[in-house]
Amino acid sequence: MKKIITFIAILSIASVLASCNSNDESNQPKQNEPAEDHVENNQDNTAQEEENKEVDETEQNTDDEVTPTNEEKVYQNKIFKDVKISESDNQIVITGKAQVFEGVFDYAVYDGDEKLLEDNYQTVGAPSWGDFEILIDKTLIAQPKNEIRVELFVYSAKDGSKEDVLTIPLANK
């Protein structure tokens, strides 16, 4: 008899708690269904963001009327990405990201088959992508005999050969 009374008491308490809980939930929006006020706020925010974008684009267009004449080429392979070439008055600037063991890679500048320059660069080691910026003096390639190119690569720890070579042609200027 005590077991039946205990069971009925537990069942009664559980049903009271369940009914209280359902009353609380009925007053609040369900997780998968947003509240109506929240939806209206999102629509208002979206409209306001679009208006801000239009204003920002208009302001930018009036300030910067210069359009780029040459699109910037981007080079990449499995260990180099976002590699771009730009120029200053007396230097060629190569920027990008590298994901290399211990953050060390090499680069070389070639005039045809002739090596004009070889050096290495230290950045953040793998697995992170480390940023790099390589500066090459324009006087080095001032009077090219053949096509000028830059190679980014790593030397193999196994046999010393070049691996993951990224070749970037430089225009003769």
Residue, then its C-alpha position, 0 to 999 in steps of 0.5 A: m500500500k505504501k508503494i502505491i501511495t508513493f507512486i501516486a504522490i510522485l506521479s502527482i508531483a510530476s504532472v504538476l511540474a509538467s503543467c507549470n513548465s508548459n505554462d512557462e513555455s507557452n508564454q515564450p517563443k519556441q527555439n525554432e520559431p522566432a517571436e514576431d517582434h524579433v522578426e520585425n526587428n530583423q526586417d527593420n535592421t536589414a532595411q537599415e543595413e541596406e540603406n547604410k550600404e547604399v550610402d557607404e557605396t555612394e560616398q566611396n564612389t564619389d571619393d575614389e573615382v579611380t578604377p584599377t587598370n590592371e587586375e592583380k593576379v594571385y598565385q598559389n599552390k598547396i603551400f603558398k596562397d594569396v601571392k601577389i606582385s606589386e611594385s614601388d619606385n625601385q622594388i618589386v614586392i611579393t606578398g602572400k601566405a606560406q604554410v611551411f615546416e618551421g616557417v622557412f622557405d626559399y625563393a630565387v629570381y631567374d633570368g631564363d636559366e641564369k639564377l640572379l638571386e637566391d635567399n630564404y624567408q622565415t615566417v610562422g611555421a605550419p600548420s599556421w599560414g604565415d604572412f610574408e613580404i619579399l622585396i626585390d631590387k628592380t636594378l637586379i632585373a633592369q636589363p633582362k636577357n630572357e624572361i624573368r621569373v621568381e620561384l618560391f619553394v622548399y628544399s626537401a629534407k629527404d634529398g635536397s631537391k626543390e619541392d612545391v615550386l610556385t613559379i611567378p613570371l615577372a614582366n620585363k620592365 
